[in-house]
Amino acid sequence: MKSQPQSSAHRGAPQNPANRFEKIQLEPDPEWNPEEDVLPRTQFLVDRSQTAIAYNQSPDLDFTASLNPYRGCEHGCVYCYAKPTHEYLGFSAGLDFESKIMVKQDAPELLRRELSSPKWMPQVIVMSGVTDCYQPIEARLKLTRRCLEVLAEFRNPVAIITKNALVTRDLDVLADLAKDHCASVCLSITTLDNDLRKVMEPRTSPPPARLAAIQKLAGANIPVSVNLAPIIPGLTDHEIPSLLQAAHDAGATSAGFTVLRLPHATAPLFKQWLQTHFPTRKEKVLNRLKALRGGKLYDAEWGSRFRGEGIFAQQIARMFEVARRQAGFKESNAQPGLSTTAFRRPGGTQILLFP
């Protein structure tokens, strides 16, 4: 697949750190200046995966099956926990993650084959379990839309998580699925400060666009929630009340949050980003993160990896809960329920299952 011209927005990652699995590494020229050099063009490479649905056994996730049409993500979020997954492909977790995008061109056809198999047990499929299914290239390739159309044929429930207002392009398919309780959308919002958004997650939709997307989805009777993800202690945690109020006013019916997590190469990339953009806050942010993670920048412990532990973790959770109630969210904060009762295989009979 071809590359496309680089947009004027800055990249999220400051560099390409070494791949932890590779013995041979590329060292940049000592005189190289990333501020003066031309940023890498985005390349789209064909992914030859033979399956569309991935499965996880993580005990702290509420889903098992997911679908990611793309590997790598143009959004360029500096904090993205998925960056290290690119190292399994031989790439760097830095600039490569946002400029070398693997495209599963056959995802819709593979999905149809898997859903048609008698081995498939109808269940919720999460889109964007790893990388955003509505990243910018989706506007042209429409792989996510085509996958949604397949899911609509089978009436298989889907839960979408995205930072991109492009999701509203597919209101028609999502609204059709929602009639059978087969679709929900979660908009992930990190900040209402667009200047911060530009340097922290450069190719995501601006905050007002994401709030407008919530309003459009709610207006189409599609269950929509908001996720404050990630909350960055010392940088964005003060925005919790305003974010929740804005999301509720736009039409979100439930809300959740996760605290920043920095696995593997993500940690040094984030530290370098702080030094560049927020040098006076760097130590405060890093120290707060260490306080949440038992003295480390990251702890992968099941159950606590999303929120951390200790006094600061408790403070964030309490602030979120108070702000959630004050914003007007209902006491029950359960995510919109999805059902498999309408599942059917085209040309066959409907399979009746409990939701």
Summary of the structure (lengths in Angstrom):
residues: 355
radius of gyration: 20.3
end to end distance: 40.8
largest distance: 66.5
contacts: 1139
relative contact order: 0.13
helix: 35%
strand: 14%
